[in-house]
Amino acid sequence: MSELTQKLEAVPGIDAAKAVQTMGSENAYERVLRISVRMMPGHIDKLNAQFAPDMMADYSVLVHGLKGALRSIGAFELGDAAYELETLSKDGKYEACEPLHAAFVQNLGELVKRLEELLGA
């Protein structure tokens, strides 16, 4: 296990070992992780911009993509939260999404900040 993977194991909400196993190598995992962390702040901005009753279809597409990205970096709990938001937004349930969206964006932002610090990004 690389030094980075060991450090990531200490980050709440990240299962780096499982993600590395899924990716097939630590090099592949690190590349995907770095790309994901670099792109996440823009996705958070888009999530907030698209979180409106008349934009639930667009929001569901964005949160669907985040679900896969989060799971690929080992953030399985956040990936599950994205799935819940995806399901509710596809059904147009804006009010049910509101508290989940707020918590999701906050948790995602906190995770990105920790990962940026760890990666020196």
DRENDO-1510 file (C-alpha; in Angstrom, 1 decimal, always signed):
<recs>
REC; n; res; u; v; w
REC; 1; MET; +0.0; +0.0; +0.0 .
REC; 2; SER; +1.4; +3.4; -1.0 .
REC; 3; GLU; +2.0; +6.2; +1.4 .
REC; 4; LEU; -0.9; +8.1; -0.2 .
REC; 5; THR; -3.3; +5.2; +0.1 .
REC; 6; GLN; -2.4; +4.8; +3.8 .
REC; 7; LYS; -3.0; +8.5; +4.4 .
REC; 8; LEU; -6.4; +8.3; +2.6 .
REC; 9; GLU; -7.5; +5.4; +4.9 .
REC; 10; ALA; -7.5; +8.0; +7.7 .
REC; 11; VAL; -9.9; +10.3; +5.8 .
REC; 12; PRO; -13.4; +9.7; +7.1 .
REC; 13; GLY; -15.7; +8.6; +4.3 .
REC; 14; ILE; -13.0; +7.2; +2.0 .
REC; 15; ASP; -12.3; +3.5; +1.6 .
REC; 16; ALA; -9.1; +3.8; -0.5 .
REC; 17; ALA; -8.3; +0.1; -0.3 .
REC; 18; LYS; -11.6; -0.9; -1.8 .
REC; 19; ALA; -11.3; +1.8; -4.5 .
REC; 20; VAL; -7.8; +0.7; -5.4 .
REC; 21; GLN; -9.0; -2.9; -5.6 .
REC; 22; THR; -11.8; -1.8; -8.0 .
REC; 23; MET; -9.4; +0.3; -10.1 .
REC; 24; GLY; -6.9; -2.4; -10.4 .
REC; 25; SER; -3.8; -0.4; -9.3 .
REC; 26; GLU; -2.8; +2.4; -7.0 .
REC; 27; ASN; -1.5; +4.4; -10.0 .
REC; 28; ALA; -4.9; +4.3; -11.7 .
REC; 29; TYR; -6.6; +5.2; -8.4 .
REC; 30; GLU; -4.4; +8.2; -7.7 .
REC; 31; ARG; -4.9; +9.6; -11.2 .
REC; 32; VAL; -8.7; +9.3; -11.0 .
REC; 33; LEU; -8.6; +10.7; -7.4 .
REC; 34; ARG; -6.5; +13.8; -8.5 .
REC; 35; ILE; -8.8; +14.5; -11.5 .
REC; 36; SER; -11.9; +14.1; -9.4 .
REC; 37; VAL; -10.7; +16.4; -6.6 .
REC; 38; ARG; -9.7; +19.0; -9.2 .
REC; 39; MET; -13.1; +18.9; -10.8 .
REC; 40; MET; -15.3; +18.7; -7.7 .
REC; 41; PRO; -15.5; +22.4; -6.7 .
REC; 42; GLY; -17.0; +23.1; -10.2 .
REC; 43; HIS; -19.5; +20.3; -9.7 .
REC; 44; ILE; -20.5; +21.7; -6.4 .
REC; 45; ASP; -21.1; +25.1; -8.0 .
REC; 46; LYS; -23.2; +23.5; -10.7 .
REC; 47; LEU; -25.2; +21.5; -8.2 .
REC; 48; ASN; -26.1; +24.6; -6.4 .
REC; 49; ALA; -26.9; +26.5; -9.6 .
REC; 50; GLN; -29.1; +23.6; -10.8 .
REC; 51; PHE; -30.9; +23.0; -7.6 .
REC; 52; ALA; -34.3; +24.6; -8.4 .
REC; 53; PRO; -37.8; +23.1; -8.8 .
REC; 54; ASP; -37.7; +23.7; -12.6 .
REC; 55; MET; -34.2; +22.2; -13.0 .
REC; 56; MET; -34.6; +18.8; -11.4 .
REC; 57; ALA; -34.0; +16.9; -14.6 .
REC; 58; ASP; -30.6; +18.6; -15.1 .
REC; 59; TYR; -29.8; +18.3; -11.4 .
REC; 60; SER; -30.5; +14.5; -11.6 .
REC; 61; VAL; -28.0; +14.1; -14.5 .
REC; 62; LEU; -25.3; +16.0; -12.6 .
REC; 63; VAL; -25.8; +14.1; -9.4 .
REC; 64; HIS; -25.8; +10.8; -11.3 .
REC; 65; GLY; -22.4; +11.6; -12.6 .
REC; 66; LEU; -21.1; +12.6; -9.2 .
REC; 67; LYS; -22.5; +9.3; -7.8 .
REC; 68; GLY; -20.1; +7.3; -10.0 .
REC; 69; ALA; -17.2; +9.7; -9.5 .
REC; 70; LEU; -17.6; +9.5; -5.7 .
REC; 71; ARG; -17.8; +5.7; -5.6 .
REC; 72; SER; -14.7; +5.4; -7.9 .
REC; 73; ILE; -12.6; +7.4; -5.4 .
REC; 74; GLY; -13.9; +5.3; -2.5 .
REC; 75; ALA; -16.4; +7.8; -1.1 .
REC; 76; PHE; -19.2; +5.2; -1.0 .
REC; 77; GLU; -21.4; +6.9; +1.6 .
REC; 78; LEU; -21.4; +10.1; -0.4 .
REC; 79; GLY; -22.1; +8.1; -3.5 .
REC; 80; ASP; -25.1; +6.6; -1.8 .
REC; 81; ALA; -26.3; +10.0; -0.8 .
REC; 82; ALA; -25.9; +11.1; -4.4 .
REC; 83; TYR; -28.0; +8.1; -5.5 .
REC; 84; GLU; -30.8; +9.1; -3.1 .
REC; 85; LEU; -30.7; +12.7; -4.5 .
REC; 86; GLU; -30.7; +11.3; -8.0 .
REC; 87; THR; -33.8; +9.1; -7.4 .
REC; 88; LEU; -35.7; +11.9; -5.7 .
REC; 89; SER; -34.8; +14.5; -8.3 .
REC; 90; LYS; -35.8; +12.2; -11.2 .
REC; 91; ASP; -39.2; +12.0; -9.6 .
REC; 92; GLY; -39.3; +15.8; -9.3 .
REC; 93; LYS; -39.4; +15.8; -5.5 .
REC; 94; TYR; -37.7; +19.1; -4.9 .
REC; 95; GLU; -38.9; +19.6; -1.3 .
REC; 96; ALA; -37.7; +16.1; -0.3 .
REC; 97; CYS; -34.3; +16.9; -1.9 .
REC; 98; GLU; -33.8; +20.2; -0.1 .
REC; 99; PRO; -32.3; +19.0; +3.3 .
REC; 100; LEU; -30.4; +16.2; +1.6 .
REC; 101; HIS; -28.9; +18.6; -1.0 .
REC; 102; ALA; -27.7; +21.0; +1.7 .
REC; 103; ALA; -26.1; +18.1; +3.7 .
REC; 104; PHE; -24.6; +16.6; +0.6 .
REC; 105; VAL; -23.0; +19.8; -0.7 .
REC; 106; GLN; -21.6; +20.5; +2.8 .
REC; 107; ASN; -20.2; +17.0; +3.2 .
REC; 108; LEU; -18.8; +17.0; -0.3 .
REC; 109; GLY; -17.2; +20.4; +0.2 .
REC; 110; GLU; -15.6; +19.2; +3.4 .
REC; 111; LEU; -14.3; +16.0; +1.8 .
REC; 112; VAL; -12.8; +17.9; -1.2 .
REC; 113; LYS; -11.1; +20.3; +1.2 .
REC; 114; ARG; -9.5; +17.4; +3.1 .
REC; 115; LEU; -8.4; +15.7; -0.1 .
REC; 116; GLU; -7.0; +18.9; -1.5 .
REC; 117; GLU; -4.9; +19.3; +1.6 .
REC; 118; LEU; -3.7; +15.7; +1.5 .
REC; 119; LEU; -2.9; +15.9; -2.2 .
REC; 120; GLY; -1.3; +19.3; -2.0 .
REC; 121; ALA; -3.8; +20.5; -4.6 .
</recs>
